[in-house]
Amino acid sequence: MIEADRFRQLLEQRLHQLEQELAAGADAAKPVELDPSRVGRLSRMDAIAGQAMSAETQQRRKIAIARAKSALLRIDDGSFGDCAECGEPIGAPRLEHDPSTPLCIDCVRER
C-alpha cells in the first residue's frame, strides 16, 4: 500500500526546495556582459562557461519541478504509484528513491 500522504509531504518539500533554488539561480543564468578592456579572454570564457552551466542547471530544476507537480496530480487522482506506460505498480524502493518517477523500472529499461 502506497503512503500517499507521506509521499505528498516529500514531494511538496522537494518542490519548495526546487522553487527556491530556481529563484536563487536566476541571476547566474543571465547572459554574461563583461568589459573586454578590463577582463582577459580566459576570464570571459570562464564566465560564459559558468553561465552555460547555470542555464543548464536551471533547466534541470524546471524539469524536476514539473515532475514533482505531475506526481502530486497523480496522488490527487489516485494513480500515484502506477506506471504511466504499463499501469503496473512502481516498486516501493524506486518510489522511495524518487517519488516523482512516472515509470516502473521495466518500462525505463525498455527505453
Secondary structure by P-SEA (a helix, b strand, c coil): ccaaaaaaaaaaaaaaaaaaaaaaacccccbbbbccccccaaaaaaaaaaaaaaaaaaaaaaaaaaaaaaaaaaaaaccccccccccccccaaaaaacccccccaaaaaac
